[in-house]
Amino acid sequence: MTSISPFRDPTLPCNIRIPIQDWDRAPWNRWTFQHVREILPTTQVWRGAGPASVLPADFRDIDVIPFEAEGQAYTIGSFLETSYANGFLVLHGGKIVAERYLNGMTPYTQHLSQSVAKSVVGTLAGILIGRGMVDPTASLTHYLPELEATAYNGATVQHVLDMTSGVAFDETYTALDSHMAQLDVASGWKKLVNPNWHTNVWDLMLSLKDLECPHGTSFRYRSIETDVLSFVLQRAAATPLAELVSRELWAPMGAEEDAYFTVDAAGYALGDGGFNATLRDYARLALLHLRGGEIDGRRIVPTEWIAGTRFDADPRLFGGIYQEVLPAGAYHNQFWIEDTGRGVYMARGVFGQLIYIDPGADFAAIVLSSWPEFVSTTRTRTALAAVRAVREALL
């Protein structure tokens, strides 16, 4: 795969110039996904003053593991070399069994997670729900009365956790006039192209007035739902999102490095996709889930919330294009559920970000990538086939 040097000498006439409107597109994303804070304003997620939790290693040669996907034969090694991967880590039995860095990425590189950030916010929600600080059955307007004049009036916290509100939101990534294009501008990821668009996420959220279906009747992927959720959590805790993630999740789980969020023009952290962290710290997040919410004997996330995430999703609300990748899937608490019977679940982000969690096999895999496309059914199914092949080889 084509790589872009991590050093850009500004004195060289041939130096790469990152077009600000296309910083997240190919080929620029081969570099930018590892250097987001050099492009956008950000806010720190402090790792805390304590020691990093230990990640023991027992490395195996997984590169030779064969698998088939989409009519092609691969090995794990050939998959990594041809899939625009930047980082790949496998946990089994609480140990790192594989760890690969590609395209200039290092163990200390903070990589953009895209919508894996949603599952970070979802995990934070589980912590606050367990504390009694947030009631998932409560109306959104209980925490954010400003939403009474929007289409979110009548929706509950659980509806946005599950993305089952009926609010009209066009998630089309390539359409220049979609709600997603407006969210890109509101979040500060793209420059203002329409003077009538909002320049922060809060104002965009308040502008959503239309319903496409009754609340709670179907799943539809809407990135703005995570931003609504993040504002609920911040209001309930009277704490900014980055500080809240640091205090309740990142520091307690023993992160090795700081993380960071991108922020919009009003200083709001982007909960739906602006989170950046190292590969090993994403692995610590996965291990926290594998251990039912505990790290080193310390309870961080309620066991009941994690069990509910794994097994309590309603597959009847899930369908359409989503079943092309997860035919028996569902979506619950800001996580994708592969199989509600086995409780295998995952965090996913566009351009090839994945945290795959199988507590029954004591297995997790993290893939960080910079695909040329926002979304690819073929690439997603291939990545899932790869991590499943590794899981089967380790069992």
N, C-alpha and C positions, 0 to 999 in steps of 0.2 A: 504494500500500500504506500501511496505517496505520503511522505512526512514533511513537516515544515520545521525548520530549525528553531529551537527554543530561544536563540539569540538573534535579534534583528538590529544590525548595525545601521544607525540612521545616516551614516556618511556614505553608504554604498548606493549608487544610483539604481542598482538592480534589486534593492531591498523590497520586501513584500510590504505593500500598503493595505491595511485592513479597511475595506469600505464599511462605514459605520452602519449603513442600512442592511448590510449582508454579512455582518460579523459572524452570525451563527450558521451561515450556509457554507456548503462545499465550494472551494477547497479550504476556505479560511478556517472552518471549524476544526480542522486537523491541528491548528495551533491555538485558536481562541478558547476552546473548551478547557484548556489547561492554564489559561491566563485571563480569566474573566475580569479579575479586579484591575487589570491594566487597561480595560476598555470601559467598564461601567462603575458607577459609585457602589460601594458595598458597606456592610456593617459586620463587625466581628462577632462570631460565636465563640466565646472564650472556652478553652478546654478545662479551666479550673487550675488550682494550685496543687492538686494531688498527683500521685503517680499514675502513669498509664496502666490500664489493666493488661495483664500478660496474655499474649497470643502465642502459645507454644507452636512449634512447627515439627512436622514429620513428613518431609517432602517425598512425593512419589513422582515417577515419570508418567505423566498423563498425556504427553504429547502424542504418543503412539496409539491412544485409544481410538478405534474406528467408529464411525457412525454414518448413517445415511439421512439425508434431508432434502426434500424437494427434488427427488430424483437424482441427486448427486452423492458421491462417496467422499467422505472427509476423514481426516484424523483431527484430533483436537489441535495439534500443531498447525495443520494446514488451515483449519478454521480461523485460528487467531491471526495468521499471516494474511488472510484474504478478506477479513470481515471488518476492517477499519477499527479494530480493537485498539484501545490505549492501555487498558489494565484488565487483569483477569486474576481472580483469587477464589480458591475453593477451601471451604472448611468442612472437616469431617471428624466426628468424635471430639469436637472442641479444639482441634488443631488445624493449622494451615497445612494443607497437603500440596498446594500449588499456588504460585504467585508469579505473575508475569507482568512486565512493564514493556510497552511498545511505543513507538512514535515519540520518543523523547520523554515519556512520563517517568517519574521517579517515585520512590516511597513517600516523598514529602510534597509531591504535587497535589494541589487541591483541584479536583476535577468537577466540572459542572454536572449536576445530577439530573437536570431537567425535572421531569415530573416524579422522579424518586423523592423529590422534596415533599410531595404530597403525603407520602407515607411517613416522613419525618414529622410533619404537622399532625398526621393522624395518630402517631405514637404519642406525641405530646398531648393530644386530646384525650387519649386513654388514661394518661397519668392524671390529668386534671379531673376527669370523670371519676376516677377511682378515689380522688380526694374529696369528692362532693362539691367541687368548685364549679362544675358544669354539669347540667342535667341534659342528657341527650334527647329526652322526650319533651323538653321545653321548647317553646316557640323561639325562633330567632329574634323576634322583636322583644322578647324578655330581656335579652342582653343588648340588642341593638335596636332601640325603638325607632331609630332613623329609617329602618327598613319598612315601616308601616306604609309608606307611600310607594313602595316598589312591588314587583311581582313576587318577592320573597315573603310578603305578608301571608301568614298562614302556614308557612313551612317550619319544620322543626330543625333542631341541631342535627338529629340523625339523618334527616333528608340530605343535608349537605355533606355529612360524613359519607353517605352512600351514593351521592350524586343522583338522587331521585327526586329532587325538586322538579317542578314543571316549568321552571323559568326558561324562556327562549334565549338561547345563547349559541351562536354559530361558531363551532370550534374549527372550522376549515382553516388549515394553516397556510395554504397558498393563495387564498382569496384576499385581495387587497382591501375589500370593504367589509370583511367579516367582523364579528365581535372579537375573534382572536387577534385580528390585526389591530383592533382598538386596544386590546389588552397589552399587546406588544408596545404600543405607544404609551399607554398609561403607566406601564411598569418601568418605563425608561429604557427599554431594550432597543427601541427604534425611535427615530426622530419624528416629530409631528408632521404629518402629511395632510391633515385636514384640520383647519382652524376650529372646527366645531367639536373635535374629539377631546376627550378628557386627558389631563396630564398627570393624574395619579389614580391608583387603583380604587381608592375609597370613592371618589366621585364617579368613576365608571360603574361601580357596584350600585350606587344610588340611582343611576340612570336606567336600570333594567326594569322596564314596566310591563313587559308582555309575558303571558303564559302560553306554552304550547300544549300542555296537558295538565291534569290535576296533580298536585303534589303527591308523591309517594306511589305513583302508578307504574313508572318504568325508569330504568337506568339509562342515562345519557351522559356521556363524558363531557363535563363542563369545567374547565380549569378555574373559572371564577368561583366555583363552589368552595375550593380550598382557601381562596382569599377571604371569602365570607367567614369560613370556619376560623381562620387565623385571627380575624378581627373579634370574633366571639371569645376566643381564648385570651386575647390581649385585654379585652374589656373585663372579663371575669377575674383575671389575675392582676389587673392594673399594672401590666408590665409589657414592654415592647417584645416583639416576637423573638428577636435574636437573643435578648437577655433571658427570656423564658426558656428557650431551647437549651441555652448554656446551663442555666440553673437546675432545670428539671431532668435533662436528658444527657447532654454532651459531657458535662463534668461528672455527674454520678456514674455514668457507664465507663469512665476512665479513658476518654479519648486521648490519643497521643498528640494530636495537633489541633490547633484552632480550626474551626470551619468559618464560613461566612455566607451571608445572603446578599444578593443584589438589592438595592433600594430604589424606590421611585423618587420623583421630584419633591414629594412631601416627606420623604424619609421613611416610608413604610417598607418593611422587608417583604420581598415577594415570596409568599408561602407556597405558591403553586408550582414554582420551578426554578427559583433563584439560589438554591442551596449548593454549596461547594465544599468538598472535603476530600481527604486522602483515601486511597483504596483500603488501607488497613482499618481506618475508622469506619468506613462503610461496613467492613467485615465485623467490627465490634458491634455495630447496630444489628447486623444479622444474627450474631451470636446471642445478643440480648433477647432476640425473639426466639431463637432455638432453645434458650434456657427458660422459656416461659416468663420472661420479664425480670430475671435475676442476673446479676453479675457478681462473681466472687461472694456469693451468699447474701448479697444485698438486694432487696426488692426495690425495683425502680418502676416497672409497669405492672399493673394488676394482672394476675394470672387469668382471672375471669374475663378480662377485656381481650387478652390475646386469644383465649379459647373461643370467645364469641366471634372474634374476627375470622378465625379459621373455619368455624362450623355453623355459624348462625346466618350466613348470607342467604338471600332468597334468589335461587337461580331463575325463577319465573320472571323476574324483572329484567333479566339479562338476555340479550338476543341480538339478532341482526349481524352487523359486520363484526361485532366483538367475538362472536362464536367462530369466526374464521381462524382465530388463533387459539381460543379457549372454548372448545365445543361443549365442555361440561362446566364452564366457568361461571363466575359471579363477581360482584364488586361489593366490598363492605369495609367500612371504617378507613377509607382511603387506601385500600390494598386490593389488588387483583387476586381472586381466588381461582386456582387452577382446578381444584376438585374439592367440593365441600364435604365429600365422604372421607377423604384422607387428610384434609386440612392442609394441603400444600398451597402456599400463597406467595405473592411476590410484589415488589415495587418495580414500576416500569417508567421509563422516560423516553421521549422522542430521541431520535438519532442514535438509538441503541444502548440505552442505560437499563440495567437489570440487576435486581437483588432477588434471588430465587431462594426460598426458605422451605425446607421440608423437615419439620421437627421429628416426624416418625422415622426418618432415616438419619437423623442427626447430621444433616447435610445442608450446606448453603453455598451458593456461588454468586459472585459479583462480576459483572461485565460492564466496563466503561468504554464507550465507543464514540466515534464521530462519523457516523454514516453520511453518505451524500444526500440521503432522503430524510425527511421528517419521520415518515412512517413507511414501513415495508413489511407486508405480511410474510413474504418469503424470508427476509432476513430475520424477522422475529421468530418464525417457526424453526429456522435453522439454529438460532442461538439457543432456543429452548431444547431442541434435540441434542445440542452439544452438551449442555449442563446435565440433561437426563442421562446421557451416555456416560459421563463421568460418575454420576451418582451410582448407576448400575455397576460400573466397574469397581467401585469402592466397597460395595455391599458384600 
